[in-house]
């Protein structure tokens, strides 16, 4: 915990702001979308050395426990692309700015990290 706190104070807050800017500019170029979203997915690790949270489901059937983290059905590529072009790029910029500000304020750090984990849903309607 101490290492993560020191990282945040000296490196994480400014490096994450720079990473958001680079990723956002990569997404706007369309060709850089994969690189931009790879950076967005790493934002919690960049700001606090904390890996991105993953959701799993646990079911018990007939005494057997099943743990799954499978794929969630997504909207069509056309719908997601239209969302990104018409709404996602600017809404994502505002959303990321608010998330970064919450993280830097330290009090809002948990909410900001949660927001960073859901950037794909805001920008491209990605379902988790």
C-alpha positions as CSV (number, residue, x, y, z in Angstrom):
1,X,0.0,0.0,0.0
2,X,2.9,2.4,0.8
3,X,4.5,1.8,-2.6
4,X,1.2,2.5,-4.3
5,X,0.7,5.7,-2.3
6,X,4.2,7.0,-3.1
7,X,3.7,6.1,-6.8
8,X,0.4,8.1,-6.9
9,X,1.9,11.1,-5.2
10,X,5.0,11.4,-7.3
11,X,4.2,9.8,-10.6
12,X,0.6,8.4,-11.0
13,X,-1.3,11.7,-11.0
14,X,0.6,13.4,-13.8
15,X,1.4,10.3,-15.8
16,X,-2.3,9.3,-15.9
17,X,-3.2,12.8,-17.2
18,X,-0.6,12.4,-20.0
19,X,-1.8,8.9,-20.7
20,X,-5.4,10.1,-21.1
21,X,-4.3,12.8,-23.5
22,X,-2.3,10.4,-25.6
23,X,-5.0,7.7,-25.6
24,X,-7.7,10.2,-26.4
25,X,-5.8,11.6,-29.4
26,X,-5.1,8.1,-30.6
27,X,-8.8,7.3,-30.5
28,X,-9.7,10.4,-32.4
29,X,-7.4,9.3,-35.3
30,X,-9.5,6.1,-35.6
31,X,-6.4,4.2,-36.8
32,X,-5.1,4.4,-33.2
33,X,-8.3,3.1,-31.6
34,X,-6.7,-0.2,-30.5
35,X,-3.8,1.6,-28.9
36,X,-6.0,4.2,-27.3
37,X,-8.3,1.6,-25.7
38,X,-5.3,-0.4,-24.6
39,X,-4.1,2.6,-22.7
40,X,-7.6,3.3,-21.3
41,X,-7.7,-0.3,-20.0
42,X,-4.4,0.3,-18.2
43,X,-5.3,3.6,-16.5
44,X,-6.0,2.2,-13.0
45,X,-2.5,0.6,-13.1
46,X,-1.0,3.8,-14.4
47,X,-2.5,6.0,-11.7
48,X,-2.2,3.6,-8.7
49,X,-0.4,0.4,-9.8
50,X,-3.8,-1.3,-9.3
51,X,-4.9,-3.8,-12.0
52,X,-8.2,-3.3,-13.8
53,X,-11.0,-5.1,-12.0
54,X,-12.7,-8.0,-13.8
55,X,-16.1,-9.3,-13.0
56,X,-16.9,-13.0,-12.7
57,X,-20.0,-14.9,-11.8
58,X,-20.3,-17.9,-9.5
59,X,-23.0,-20.5,-9.6
60,X,-23.6,-23.6,-7.7
61,X,-25.6,-26.4,-9.4
62,X,-26.1,-29.8,-8.0
63,X,-23.3,-29.3,-5.5
64,X,-20.8,-28.2,-8.2
65,X,-19.4,-24.6,-8.2
66,X,-19.1,-23.0,-11.6
67,X,-17.0,-19.8,-12.0
68,X,-17.3,-17.9,-15.3
69,X,-15.9,-14.8,-16.6
70,X,-17.0,-15.3,-20.2
71,X,-17.8,-12.9,-22.9
72,X,-20.9,-10.7,-22.7
73,X,-22.9,-10.4,-25.9
74,X,-22.1,-7.0,-27.5
75,X,-24.1,-4.6,-29.7
76,X,-23.4,-4.7,-33.4
77,X,-20.1,-3.2,-34.6
78,X,-22.1,-0.7,-36.7
79,X,-24.1,0.6,-33.7
80,X,-21.0,0.9,-31.5
81,X,-19.1,2.7,-34.3
82,X,-22.0,5.1,-34.8
83,X,-22.1,5.8,-31.1
84,X,-18.4,6.5,-31.0
85,X,-18.5,8.9,-34.0
86,X,-21.6,10.8,-32.9
87,X,-21.4,10.8,-29.1
88,X,-18.7,8.6,-27.7
89,X,-15.6,10.7,-28.6
90,X,-16.7,13.9,-26.9
91,X,-18.6,12.3,-24.0
92,X,-15.6,10.1,-23.4
93,X,-13.4,13.2,-23.2
94,X,-15.6,14.8,-20.6
95,X,-16.0,11.5,-18.7
96,X,-12.2,10.9,-18.6
97,X,-11.6,14.5,-17.4
98,X,-14.1,14.1,-14.5
99,X,-12.6,10.7,-13.6
100,X,-9.0,12.1,-13.6
101,X,-10.1,15.1,-11.5
102,X,-11.8,12.8,-9.0
103,X,-8.6,10.7,-8.7
104,X,-6.4,13.7,-8.2
105,X,-8.6,15.0,-5.5
106,X,-7.8,11.9,-3.5
107,X,-11.2,11.9,-1.8
108,X,-12.8,10.8,-5.1
109,X,-10.1,8.3,-5.9
110,X,-12.3,5.2,-5.6
111,X,-15.0,6.7,-7.8
112,X,-12.5,7.9,-10.3
113,X,-10.9,4.4,-10.6
114,X,-14.4,2.9,-11.1
115,X,-15.0,5.4,-13.8
116,X,-11.7,4.5,-15.5
117,X,-12.7,0.9,-15.5
118,X,-15.9,1.8,-17.4
119,X,-14.4,4.1,-20.0
120,X,-15.1,1.6,-22.8
121,X,-18.8,1.6,-22.0
122,X,-19.1,5.3,-22.3
123,X,-17.0,5.7,-25.4
124,X,-18.1,2.6,-27.4
125,X,-21.1,1.1,-25.5
126,X,-18.9,-1.9,-24.5
127,X,-20.7,-4.3,-22.2
128,X,-18.8,-5.7,-19.2
